[in-house]
Amino acid sequence: MPSPSIDLLVHVTHEAGVKVGGIGAVLNGLLGTEAYQQAVRRTIVVGPYNVDHPEEMARLFAPSNRFRLLYAPDRNIDLVSHNLADAFRAIEKTYHVDILYGLRPFGGVEHEVLLVNVTQIDRSQVQAFKYFLWDQFGLDVARYESNEEFRRFVELAEPAYAALYHLAEETPGHRIILAHEWMGVPLALAALGRDASLWRTFFYAHEVATARLLVEQHPGHDTRFYNALKLALHEGHTLSDLFGPQDHFFKHALLARAALFDGVLAVGDLVIDELRFADKAFANRDIQLVYNGVPSAAITLEEKKRSRMRLQQYARNLFGFSPDFIFSHVTRFVLSKGLWRDVRVLEHLDRILARAGKTAVFFILSSAEPAGRSPEQVYQWEQAYGWPVHHRSDNGDLIGLETDFYFNVLTPFNQQARAIKAVLINQFGWSRDRCGLRMPEDMQFMDLRQGTDVEFGQSIYEPFGIAQVEPLSFGALCVPSNVCGAVGFVQRATKDFSEFPNIIIADYVTPPPSLQMTRAEDALRIDQTIRDHIEAKRSKRVAEAIAMYLPLTDNEMKKLLSLGQAAGERMSWEVVVTSYLLPALENIH
């Protein structure tokens, strides 16, 4: 086994203690690989925890989280060296914080975790750090401290770094701090202020928050923003030149400071463009691509068909017929996921399938409530009015964006469609105990990934999009939009394939010939009317491509499965670590 090239790699993130979302999935993917174990001698994952948040605390200490505590004074646990315990206690006393330290598995491999509770932090210590941020980096903290999220990570920075410093003393050599998104920037700045010679600092852009905001806030969405970005970069303009100053947004202010780090990583090709557009400090930086990995597992055609049959049985229980095809979209229920675009495609596809005498059911597994609904509520609604085929908005069933989508998009579609039925399962989980008695008893979440024929994901903003391509290695047709970062990874992985129908890219950005734009300001005229027109035309093309490649025979299904698995192997987390992450980190010493 080769000697590790990185002695200590510190990951700073809000998901250090428990997996919450995308960055947690990334950590599980990266830190669990064999390539990572061989290259990195020691890993410490750093973040906050909040004793005033009962749900977070319950998840942190749940047996399933497997957090093995080595230092937790409030639980009378002290299994670290006397020197380290003394250092931790001194930090807790100085800053009025609480420290938890232990081991937690990421992707099945245990790594060190350092958590700090700052809810009662000494304000005088924070004031000194605020002055340092303003004096050294021009960051006016007072402008943003009304935001609780911003405040938490600024307050975390110094005590967490002080504890990290004592942990790092045990590991001399090549030491790196990797700030995952804006949340890690204050701690990295604290390290630069105290001990710049001891560390190499990297910023890992999992998105560009300012770009997301601008895409979501305007009804022209990605069609407007990315045309403006392309033209503005060509003209040498920045985001502020075109959209006005963005310093009022704390995430943008922290992003600009990340340009000072030794290295910058981006999760997708468009994120690189977004960074260069966001601030001129990134214009000449060597930004390294580090894609997300795609789950890759070999299954047989028989295994896929068994999962598919469970989904067909569930569809029969809900709608009274067994569909020829299964469509799905597994996602968070947020505006950026562009769920209405799925229905636009289905409107065209419904006519095609009806003419061919074929049927389909579209399962949307998405909830505006991250924890979903209680099983008791689901069982009650199922009996009372047929949840999830039918929903109500006056009893906690539909909330937030779900309400408009169900009543104004999904219901009209189902009333008019002849071949396709769409159902919103606004729940977290995919099993009978979570989704009601009509779901087959032996159903598991992997059945939805393995058994689907088409996975939709036509987002308006999607820096990478793991979920969009999760079913790729299971032989599904995956339908991301062309702003999805996973598209670039797929194209690289399959560039030498003679054919690859498994990915159908929905392009809602490229303007039609009739829409002439020569300057960035021209793109700002794109509104919802123009976007709707483009979506209507392009969604028809997507529907036709899906219809062309939907598998009608076992041989066609087997071909998609074989191609998907070949691509998935080239997009695994092992490949990401070996070909992207490690070269990016090791090239800067």
C-alpha positions as CSV (number, residue, x, y, z in Angstrom):
1,M,0.0,0.0,0.0
2,P,1.5,3.4,-0.9
3,S,2.3,5.9,1.8
4,P,-0.4,8.5,2.5
5,S,0.2,11.8,0.7
6,I,-2.0,13.9,3.0
7,D,-1.3,13.6,6.7
8,L,-4.4,15.4,7.9
9,L,-7.5,16.4,6.0
10,V,-10.1,18.5,7.9
11,H,-13.6,18.8,6.5
12,V,-15.7,21.7,7.9
13,T,-19.4,21.3,7.4
14,H,-22.8,21.6,9.0
15,E,-23.2,17.8,8.5
16,A,-20.3,16.7,10.7
17,G,-22.6,15.2,13.3
18,V,-25.5,13.9,11.3
19,K,-26.3,13.5,7.6
20,V,-28.8,16.1,6.6
21,G,-28.6,16.3,2.8
22,G,-26.2,16.6,-0.1
23,I,-23.0,17.4,1.7
24,G,-23.6,14.5,4.0
25,A,-24.0,12.2,1.0
26,V,-20.8,13.6,-0.4
27,L,-18.9,12.9,2.8
28,N,-20.2,9.4,2.9
29,G,-19.1,8.9,-0.6
30,L,-15.6,10.4,-0.4
31,L,-14.6,9.3,3.1
32,G,-15.7,5.7,2.6
33,T,-13.5,4.9,-0.4
34,E,-10.4,2.7,-0.4
35,A,-8.6,5.4,-2.4
36,Y,-9.2,8.0,0.3
37,Q,-8.0,5.6,3.0
38,Q,-4.8,5.0,1.2
39,A,-4.1,8.7,0.5
40,V,-5.2,10.4,3.7
41,R,-3.5,9.4,7.0
42,R,-6.0,11.1,9.3
43,T,-9.4,12.8,8.9
44,I,-11.3,15.2,11.2
45,V,-14.8,16.3,10.4
46,V,-15.7,19.6,12.2
47,G,-19.0,21.3,12.7
48,P,-21.6,22.7,15.1
49,Y,-24.2,21.0,17.2
50,N,-27.2,22.7,18.9
51,V,-28.4,21.5,22.3
52,D,-31.6,23.6,21.9
53,H,-32.7,21.5,18.8
54,P,-34.2,18.3,20.2
55,E,-34.6,16.6,16.8
56,E,-30.9,17.2,16.0
57,M,-29.8,15.9,19.3
58,A,-32.0,12.8,19.0
59,R,-30.4,12.1,15.6
60,L,-26.9,12.8,16.8
61,F,-27.1,10.2,19.6
62,A,-29.4,7.7,17.9
63,P,-27.9,4.2,17.8
64,S,-28.2,4.3,14.0
65,N,-25.8,7.3,13.8
66,R,-23.1,5.2,15.6
67,F,-21.4,8.3,17.1
68,R,-18.8,6.8,19.5
69,L,-18.0,9.5,22.0
70,L,-14.5,9.9,23.4
71,Y,-15.0,13.3,25.0
72,A,-18.4,14.5,26.3
73,P,-18.2,16.1,29.8
74,D,-22.0,16.4,30.2
75,R,-22.1,12.6,29.8
76,N,-19.1,11.9,32.0
77,I,-17.1,10.6,29.1
78,D,-13.4,11.4,29.0
79,L,-11.4,8.8,27.0
80,V,-8.8,11.1,25.5
81,S,-5.3,11.9,26.7
82,H,-4.9,14.1,29.8
83,N,-3.3,16.9,27.7
84,L,-6.1,16.9,25.2
85,A,-8.8,16.8,27.9
86,D,-7.1,19.8,29.6
87,A,-7.0,21.7,26.4
88,F,-10.6,21.0,25.6
89,R,-11.7,22.1,29.1
90,A,-9.7,25.3,28.8
91,I,-11.4,26.1,25.5
92,E,-14.8,25.4,26.9
93,K,-14.1,27.7,29.9
94,T,-12.6,30.5,27.8
95,Y,-15.3,30.6,25.1
96,H,-18.3,29.3,27.2
97,V,-18.9,26.5,24.7
98,D,-19.4,22.7,24.9
99,I,-17.2,20.2,23.0
100,L,-18.0,16.8,21.7
101,Y,-15.3,14.6,20.2
102,G,-15.5,11.1,19.0
103,L,-15.7,8.7,16.0
104,R,-18.5,8.3,13.5
105,P,-18.7,6.2,10.3
106,F,-18.8,7.9,6.9
107,G,-19.5,5.4,4.2
108,G,-18.8,2.6,6.6
109,V,-15.4,3.9,7.7
110,E,-14.9,5.6,11.1
111,H,-13.4,9.1,11.2
112,E,-12.9,11.6,13.9
113,V,-15.6,14.1,14.6
114,L,-15.2,17.4,16.5
115,L,-18.5,19.3,17.4
116,V,-18.9,22.5,19.2
117,N,-22.1,24.0,20.8
118,V,-21.9,27.8,20.6
119,T,-25.4,28.7,21.9
120,Q,-24.0,30.2,25.1
121,I,-20.7,31.5,23.7
122,D,-18.9,34.5,25.4
123,R,-19.8,37.5,23.3
124,S,-16.6,39.3,24.1
125,Q,-14.6,36.5,22.4
126,V,-16.9,36.8,19.4
127,Q,-16.4,40.5,19.2
128,A,-12.7,40.1,18.9
129,F,-13.1,37.6,16.1
130,K,-15.5,39.9,14.3
131,Y,-13.0,42.7,14.4
132,F,-10.3,40.3,13.0
133,L,-12.6,39.4,10.1
134,W,-13.2,43.0,9.3
135,D,-9.6,44.1,9.8
136,Q,-7.9,41.3,7.9
137,F,-10.5,40.3,5.3
138,G,-12.9,43.3,5.0
139,L,-15.9,41.2,6.1
140,D,-18.5,43.5,7.9
141,V,-20.0,40.9,10.2
142,A,-22.4,43.3,11.8
143,R,-24.2,43.6,8.5
144,Y,-25.2,40.0,8.5
145,E,-25.4,38.9,12.2
146,S,-29.2,39.1,12.3
147,N,-29.1,35.9,10.4
148,E,-28.9,33.0,12.9
149,E,-27.3,30.6,10.4
150,F,-24.5,33.1,9.6
151,R,-24.0,33.9,13.2
152,R,-23.6,30.2,14.2
153,F,-20.7,29.6,11.8
154,V,-18.9,32.8,12.7
155,E,-19.2,31.9,16.4
156,L,-18.1,28.3,15.7
157,A,-14.9,29.4,14.0
158,E,-12.5,30.3,16.8
159,P,-13.3,27.8,19.5
160,A,-13.6,25.0,16.9
161,Y,-10.2,26.0,15.4
162,A,-8.7,26.1,18.9
163,A,-9.8,22.6,19.6
164,L,-8.7,21.5,16.1
165,Y,-5.3,23.0,16.7
166,H,-4.7,20.7,19.7
167,L,-5.9,17.7,17.8
168,A,-3.7,18.6,14.9
169,E,-0.6,18.8,17.1
170,E,-0.4,15.0,17.0
171,T,-0.1,15.0,13.1
172,P,2.7,17.1,11.6
173,G,3.2,17.3,7.9
174,H,0.8,18.0,5.0
175,R,-2.3,19.4,6.6
176,I,-5.4,20.7,4.8
177,I,-8.6,22.4,5.8
178,L,-11.4,21.8,3.3
179,A,-14.3,24.2,3.7
180,H,-17.5,22.7,2.4
181,E,-19.5,25.6,1.1
182,W,-19.8,29.0,2.9
183,M,-20.2,27.3,6.3
184,G,-16.6,26.3,6.5
185,V,-15.2,29.7,5.4
186,P,-15.1,31.4,8.9
187,L,-13.1,28.5,10.4
188,A,-10.6,28.5,7.6
189,L,-10.2,32.2,7.9
190,A,-9.5,31.7,11.6
191,A,-6.8,29.2,10.8
192,L,-5.2,31.6,8.3
193,G,-5.3,34.4,10.9
194,R,-3.6,32.3,13.6
195,D,-1.4,29.7,11.8
196,A,-1.3,30.3,8.1
197,S,2.0,28.4,7.7
198,L,0.5,25.2,9.2
199,W,-2.3,24.8,6.7
200,R,-3.4,24.7,3.1
201,T,-6.9,25.9,2.8
202,F,-9.4,24.8,0.1
203,F,-13.0,25.9,-0.7
204,Y,-15.3,23.2,-2.1
205,A,-18.2,24.9,-4.0
206,H,-21.2,22.6,-3.9
207,E,-23.1,25.4,-5.4
208,V,-22.9,29.2,-5.9
209,A,-25.6,30.5,-3.5
210,T,-25.9,33.8,-5.3
211,A,-26.5,32.1,-8.6
212,R,-29.1,29.9,-7.1
213,L,-30.9,32.9,-5.6
214,L,-31.0,34.8,-8.9
215,V,-32.2,31.7,-10.8
216,E,-35.0,31.0,-8.4
217,Q,-36.2,34.6,-7.7
218,H,-36.9,35.5,-11.4
219,P,-39.6,33.8,-13.4
220,G,-37.1,33.5,-16.3
221,H,-35.2,31.1,-14.1
222,D,-32.3,29.2,-15.7
223,T,-33.3,30.3,-19.3
224,R,-32.6,33.9,-18.3
225,F,-29.7,33.5,-16.0
226,Y,-27.4,31.2,-17.9
227,N,-27.8,33.1,-21.2
228,A,-26.9,36.2,-19.3
229,L,-23.9,34.5,-17.6
230,K,-22.6,33.2,-20.9
231,L,-22.7,36.6,-22.6
232,A,-21.4,38.5,-19.6
233,L,-18.4,36.3,-19.2
234,H,-17.6,36.8,-22.9
235,E,-17.9,40.6,-22.3
236,G,-15.7,40.5,-19.2
237,H,-18.6,41.5,-16.8
238,T,-19.3,40.1,-13.4
239,L,-22.5,39.2,-11.7
240,S,-22.6,42.5,-9.8
241,D,-22.1,44.4,-13.1
242,L,-25.2,42.8,-14.5
243,F,-27.5,42.2,-11.5
244,G,-26.2,44.9,-9.1
245,P,-24.2,44.6,-5.9
246,Q,-24.8,41.4,-4.0
247,D,-22.9,42.2,-0.8
248,H,-26.2,42.3,1.1
249,F,-26.3,38.5,0.9
250,F,-24.0,37.0,3.5
251,K,-23.4,33.9,1.5
252,H,-22.1,36.0,-1.4
253,A,-19.8,37.9,1.0
254,L,-18.3,34.7,2.4
255,L,-17.9,33.3,-1.1
256,A,-15.8,36.2,-2.1
257,R,-13.4,35.6,0.8
258,A,-13.0,32.0,-0.2
259,A,-11.1,33.2,-3.3
260,L,-8.2,33.8,-0.9
261,F,-7.7,30.1,-0.2
262,D,-4.9,28.0,-1.6
263,G,-7.3,26.0,-3.8
264,V,-10.9,26.1,-5.1
265,L,-12.9,23.0,-6.0
266,A,-16.2,23.0,-7.9
267,V,-18.7,20.2,-8.0
268,G,-19.7,20.8,-11.7
269,D,-18.7,22.5,-14.9
270,L,-21.3,25.3,-14.6
271,V,-20.2,26.0,-11.1
272,I,-16.8,27.0,-12.4
273,D,-18.5,29.5,-14.7
274,E,-20.7,30.7,-11.8
275,L,-17.7,31.3,-9.6
276,R,-15.9,33.3,-12.2
277,F,-19.1,35.3,-12.8
278,A,-19.8,35.8,-9.1
279,D,-16.6,37.7,-8.2
280,K,-13.6,38.9,-10.2
281,A,-11.3,37.4,-7.6
282,F,-12.2,34.0,-9.1
283,A,-11.5,35.1,-12.7
284,N,-8.0,33.9,-13.0
285,R,-8.1,31.1,-10.3
286,D,-7.3,27.6,-11.3
287,I,-10.6,26.0,-10.2
288,Q,-10.5,22.2,-10.0
289,L,-13.5,20.0,-10.9
290,V,-14.4,17.5,-8.2
291,Y,-17.7,15.9,-9.3
292,N,-20.0,13.9,-7.0
293,G,-19.9,10.1,-7.3
294,V,-22.8,8.1,-8.6
295,P,-23.9,4.9,-6.7
296,S,-22.8,2.0,-8.8
297,A,-24.1,-1.5,-8.1
298,A,-24.4,-4.5,-10.4
299,I,-27.8,-6.0,-10.6
300,T,-29.2,-8.6,-12.9
301,L,-32.1,-8.1,-15.3
302,E,-34.2,-10.5,-13.1
303,E,-33.5,-8.3,-10.0
304,K,-34.5,-5.2,-11.9
305,K,-37.7,-6.8,-13.1
306,R,-38.6,-8.0,-9.5
307,S,-38.3,-4.4,-8.3
308,R,-40.3,-3.2,-11.3
309,M,-43.1,-5.7,-10.5
310,R,-43.4,-4.4,-7.0
311,L,-43.8,-0.9,-8.4
312,Q,-46.4,-2.1,-10.9
313,Q,-48.3,-3.8,-8.0
314,Y,-48.3,-0.6,-6.0
315,A,-49.6,1.3,-9.1
316,R,-52.3,-1.3,-9.5
317,N,-53.3,-0.9,-5.8
318,L,-53.5,2.9,-6.3
319,F,-55.1,3.2,-9.8
320,G,-56.6,-0.2,-10.6
321,F,-54.2,-1.1,-13.5
322,S,-50.7,-2.4,-13.9
323,P,-48.7,0.1,-16.1
324,D,-46.4,-0.9,-18.9
325,F,-43.8,1.7,-17.6
326,I,-42.7,3.2,-14.3
327,F,-41.6,6.8,-14.2
328,S,-40.2,8.5,-11.0
329,H,-38.7,11.6,-9.5
330,V,-37.1,11.4,-6.1
331,T,-36.2,14.9,-4.9
332,R,-36.6,17.6,-2.3
333,F,-39.8,19.7,-2.8
334,V,-38.2,23.0,-3.6
335,L,-38.6,25.4,-6.5
336,S,-35.2,24.6,-8.0
337,K,-36.2,21.0,-8.9
338,G,-38.6,22.3,-11.6
339,L,-41.3,19.6,-11.0
340,W,-43.7,21.4,-13.4
341,R,-41.4,20.5,-16.3
342,D,-41.9,16.8,-15.6
343,V,-45.6,17.3,-16.2
344,R,-45.0,19.4,-19.4
345,V,-43.0,16.4,-20.8
346,L,-45.7,13.9,-19.6
347,E,-48.4,15.9,-21.5
348,H,-46.6,15.1,-24.8
349,L,-45.6,11.6,-23.7
350,D,-49.2,10.8,-22.7
351,R,-50.4,11.3,-26.3
352,I,-47.6,9.2,-27.7
353,L,-48.2,6.3,-25.3
354,A,-52.0,6.5,-25.8
355,R,-51.5,6.1,-29.6
356,A,-49.3,3.1,-28.9
357,G,-51.7,1.5,-26.5
358,K,-49.2,1.7,-23.6
359,T,-49.6,3.1,-20.0
360,A,-47.4,4.5,-17.3
361,V,-47.5,5.6,-13.7
362,F,-45.3,8.5,-12.5
363,F,-44.3,8.3,-8.8
364,I,-43.1,11.7,-7.4
365,L,-41.4,11.0,-4.0
366,S,-41.0,14.5,-2.6
367,S,-41.9,16.3,0.6
368,A,-41.8,19.9,1.6
369,E,-41.4,18.7,5.1
370,P,-38.0,17.1,5.3
371,A,-39.0,14.5,8.0
372,G,-42.2,13.7,6.1
373,R,-45.4,12.8,7.8
374,S,-46.0,10.5,10.7
375,P,-47.2,6.9,9.8
376,E,-50.3,7.5,11.8
377,Q,-51.2,10.5,9.7
378,V,-50.6,8.6,6.5
379,Y,-52.8,5.7,7.6
380,Q,-55.6,8.1,8.6
381,W,-55.5,10.0,5.3
382,E,-55.3,6.8,3.3
383,Q,-58.5,5.6,4.9
384,A,-60.3,8.9,4.9
385,Y,-59.7,10.1,1.3
386,G,-57.3,7.8,-0.5
387,W,-53.9,9.5,0.1
388,P,-51.6,9.7,-1.9
389,V,-53.8,9.7,-5.0
390,H,-55.9,12.4,-3.4
391,H,-54.7,15.2,-1.1
392,R,-56.1,17.9,1.1
393,S,-54.6,21.3,2.1
394,D,-56.5,21.9,5.4
395,N,-55.1,19.2,7.6
396,G,-51.3,19.2,7.3
397,D,-51.2,16.9,4.3
398,L,-50.2,19.5,1.6
399,I,-47.9,22.3,2.8
400,G,-45.9,25.0,1.1
401,L,-45.2,24.5,-2.6
402,E,-46.9,21.1,-2.6
403,T,-50.3,22.8,-2.5
404,D,-50.0,24.8,-5.8
405,F,-48.3,21.9,-7.6
406,Y,-50.9,19.4,-6.7
407,F,-54.0,21.5,-7.4
408,N,-52.8,23.6,-10.3
409,V,-50.3,21.2,-12.1
410,L,-50.8,17.6,-11.1
411,T,-54.6,17.4,-10.8
412,P,-55.4,19.0,-14.2
413,F,-52.9,16.6,-15.8
414,N,-54.5,13.6,-14.3
415,Q,-58.0,14.7,-15.3
416,Q,-56.9,15.0,-19.0
417,A,-54.3,12.2,-19.4
418,R,-55.4,9.0,-21.1
419,A,-52.3,6.8,-20.7
420,I,-50.3,8.2,-17.7
421,K,-51.3,8.8,-14.1
422,A,-49.1,10.8,-11.7
423,V,-49.1,10.5,-8.0
424,L,-47.4,12.8,-5.3
425,I,-46.1,10.8,-2.4
426,N,-45.2,13.7,-0.1
427,Q,-43.5,11.5,2.4
428,F,-40.0,10.7,3.7
429,G,-39.4,7.0,3.1
430,W,-40.6,4.3,0.7
431,S,-42.1,1.4,2.6
432,R,-45.5,0.2,3.9
433,D,-44.9,1.5,7.4
434,R,-44.3,5.0,6.0
435,C,-46.5,5.1,2.9
436,G,-49.7,3.2,3.8
437,L,-51.3,-0.2,3.4
438,R,-51.6,-0.1,-0.3
439,M,-47.8,-0.3,-0.7
440,P,-46.6,-3.9,-1.1
441,E,-45.3,-5.3,2.2
442,D,-41.9,-6.2,0.8
443,M,-41.3,-2.9,-0.9
444,Q,-38.0,-1.1,-0.2
445,F,-36.5,2.2,-1.3
446,M,-34.1,0.4,-3.6
447,D,-37.0,-1.0,-5.6
448,L,-37.9,2.6,-6.7
449,R,-34.3,3.1,-7.9
450,Q,-33.8,-0.3,-9.5
451,G,-37.3,-0.7,-11.0
452,T,-38.0,2.6,-12.6
453,D,-37.8,3.0,-16.4
454,V,-37.4,6.8,-16.3
455,E,-36.0,9.1,-13.6
456,F,-36.8,12.8,-14.1
457,G,-34.7,15.7,-12.8
458,Q,-35.2,18.8,-15.0
459,S,-34.0,21.3,-12.4
460,I,-33.6,25.0,-13.0
461,Y,-30.6,25.0,-10.6
462,E,-28.6,21.8,-10.0
463,P,-24.9,22.1,-9.3
464,F,-24.5,18.3,-9.5
465,G,-27.6,16.3,-8.9
466,I,-26.8,12.8,-7.5
467,A,-30.5,11.8,-7.3
468,Q,-31.0,12.5,-11.1
469,V,-28.5,9.8,-12.1
470,E,-28.8,7.4,-9.1
471,P,-30.8,4.9,-11.2
472,L,-28.4,5.1,-14.1
473,S,-26.5,1.9,-13.2
474,F,-29.9,0.2,-12.9
475,G,-30.7,0.7,-16.5
476,A,-33.1,3.6,-16.2
477,L,-33.4,6.5,-18.7
478,C,-32.3,9.5,-16.7
479,V,-33.7,12.9,-17.8
480,P,-31.7,15.8,-16.3
481,S,-31.7,19.4,-17.5
482,N,-28.6,20.7,-19.2
483,V,-27.8,22.9,-16.1
484,C,-27.4,19.8,-14.0
485,G,-23.7,19.3,-13.1
486,A,-24.0,15.5,-13.5
487,V,-24.3,15.9,-17.2
488,G,-20.7,16.9,-17.6
489,F,-19.6,13.9,-15.6
490,V,-21.8,11.6,-17.7
491,Q,-20.4,13.0,-20.9
492,R,-16.8,12.5,-19.8
493,A,-17.5,9.0,-18.6
494,T,-19.2,8.0,-21.9
495,K,-17.2,9.9,-24.5
496,D,-15.8,6.8,-26.1
497,F,-19.2,4.9,-26.1
498,S,-20.5,4.4,-29.6
499,E,-24.0,5.1,-28.3
500,F,-25.5,6.0,-24.9
501,P,-29.2,6.6,-24.9
502,N,-29.5,6.3,-21.1
503,I,-29.2,10.0,-20.6
504,I,-31.8,12.3,-22.2
505,I,-30.7,15.9,-21.7
506,A,-33.5,18.5,-21.5
507,D,-32.3,21.8,-22.8
508,Y,-34.4,24.8,-21.6
509,V,-31.6,27.3,-21.9
510,T,-30.4,27.4,-25.5
511,P,-32.5,30.2,-27.1
512,P,-34.4,29.5,-30.3
513,P,-33.1,31.2,-33.5
514,S,-35.9,33.7,-33.3
515,L,-34.6,35.0,-30.0
516,Q,-31.6,37.2,-30.9
517,M,-29.2,38.1,-28.1
518,T,-25.9,39.9,-28.6
519,R,-25.3,41.4,-25.2
520,A,-25.8,40.2,-21.7
521,E,-28.5,42.8,-21.1
522,D,-30.5,41.3,-23.9
523,A,-30.8,38.0,-21.9
524,L,-32.4,40.0,-19.0
525,R,-35.5,40.4,-21.1
526,I,-36.3,36.7,-20.9
527,D,-39.4,36.4,-18.7
528,Q,-41.9,33.6,-17.9
529,T,-43.7,34.0,-21.2
530,I,-40.5,33.4,-23.2
531,R,-39.4,30.6,-20.8
532,D,-42.9,28.9,-21.1
533,H,-42.6,29.1,-24.9
534,I,-39.2,27.4,-24.9
535,E,-40.3,24.8,-22.3
536,A,-43.3,23.9,-24.5
537,K,-41.1,23.3,-27.5
538,R,-38.3,21.5,-25.8
539,S,-40.5,19.3,-23.5
540,K,-42.0,17.8,-26.7
541,R,-38.5,16.8,-27.9
542,V,-37.7,15.2,-24.5
543,A,-41.0,13.3,-24.7
544,E,-40.2,12.0,-28.1
545,A,-36.7,10.9,-27.0
546,I,-38.1,9.1,-24.0
547,A,-40.6,7.3,-26.2
548,M,-37.9,6.3,-28.7
549,Y,-35.7,4.6,-26.0
550,L,-38.3,3.2,-23.6
551,P,-37.5,-0.6,-23.4
552,L,-40.2,-2.8,-24.9
553,T,-38.4,-6.1,-24.6
554,D,-36.1,-7.9,-22.2
555,N,-33.2,-7.4,-24.7
556,E,-33.7,-3.7,-24.8
557,M,-33.9,-3.5,-21.0
558,K,-30.8,-5.6,-20.7
559,K,-28.9,-3.3,-23.1
560,L,-29.8,-0.2,-21.1
561,L,-28.8,-2.0,-17.9
562,S,-25.4,-3.0,-19.4
563,L,-24.7,0.5,-20.7
564,G,-25.8,2.1,-17.4
565,Q,-23.6,-0.1,-15.3
566,A,-20.6,0.5,-17.5
567,A,-21.1,4.3,-17.1
568,G,-21.8,4.0,-13.4
569,E,-18.5,2.2,-12.8
570,R,-16.7,5.2,-14.4
571,M,-18.6,7.6,-12.2
572,S,-18.1,5.9,-8.8
573,W,-16.8,7.6,-5.7
574,E,-13.5,5.7,-6.1
575,V,-13.1,7.3,-9.5
576,V,-14.0,10.7,-8.0
577,V,-11.4,10.4,-5.3
578,T,-8.6,9.0,-7.5
579,S,-9.1,11.1,-10.6
580,Y,-10.5,14.4,-9.2
581,L,-10.2,15.0,-5.4
582,L,-6.7,13.8,-4.7
583,P,-5.0,15.4,-7.8
584,A,-6.7,18.7,-6.9
585,L,-5.5,18.6,-3.2
586,E,-2.1,17.2,-3.9
587,N,-1.0,19.6,-6.6
588,I,-0.8,22.5,-4.1
589,H,1.8,22.2,-1.3
